[in-house]
Amino acid sequence: MSGRLTVVTYTGRRSGRSFSTPVAYQRAADVVTIAVAMPERKLWWRNFTGEGWPIALDLDGSDRTGHGVARVDGKGRVTITVRLDEPPAANGR
């Protein structure tokens, strides 16, 4: 997957600690897709299995929140699909 780079921040389901990790992503409107490189060597993406989990991303210099859901395909590739929340309204507008 080619695309831009960002940092995602999330709270671990079991630990309750906040974590940040750099990822490559692609974006189409309010959907961000993250392909997890070497998922067999990483654990962070497992926070987003099942019904998914809240996630925050730095997109174009703005912090955005959303809900990420991880899917594993038949070849073991992992993709996290993030549906972004509505951006905060600008003050005075």
N, C-alpha and C positions, 0 to 999 in steps of 0.2 A: 504494500500500500504506500503510495506516495502521497504527500500532502504537507501540511504545515506541522510545526511542533508546538506543543503546549505543555503545561504542567496541570495534572489533575490532582485534586485534593479530596480525600474521603475519610470517613471515620471507620475504623475496623469494626466489624460486627462483633467479634469476640473480645477484643482488647479494649474497645472504646477509645483508642488513641487516634489522633489525626495523623494522616500520612500524605505525602505528596510525591508524585513520580512523573518524570517527563514521558510523553507519548507523542507519536505521530497520529494525525487525525485527518479526516475529510469531513467537510460540512456541506449540507444541502438544507438551506433555510433553517428550521429549528431542530434539525437532526444532525448529530455528530456521530461519526463512526470511527471507532478505534480498533485497529487490528493489533492484537497483543503478539509481539515478537517473542518467539521461543516460550510459549505458555507453559510447557512442561518444566521449565526452570524457574518459573515465577509463581507466586502465590496470591499477589494482590488482587488479581482479576476475579478470584473466587468470591470476593465480597459481593459481586454483582450477579451471581447465579440465582436461579429460581425466579422470584418476583422482582429481583433487582434491588438497588440501593441508591440513596442520594449521592450525588457527586457534584463537585465544583470544578470549573475550568476557567483558565485565563484565555479569553478569545478577543483578539484585536485590542488588547489593553484593558479589557473590561472583565471583571469577575462575573461569571454566569453560573447559575445552578441548574440542576436537572436531575433526571432519574435514569440511571444506567442499568441495562440488562445484558448479561453475558450469555452468549450462545457458543456451543462447541459443535463444529461440523463433523462429518464422518471421517475426516482426515486428521482430526485433532486440532484444527485451527480454531482460534478463539477470536470472536468479534464482540465488542461491547457497543451497543447502540444506546446513545444518550438522547433523550427527548428533553430539550431545553425548556426551562420555565420561562414565563413571560418576563422580559426585561423590566427592571424597575422604571416607573414613570419619572421623567425629568421634572425637577422642581419648577413650579410656575408655569407648566405647559399642560 
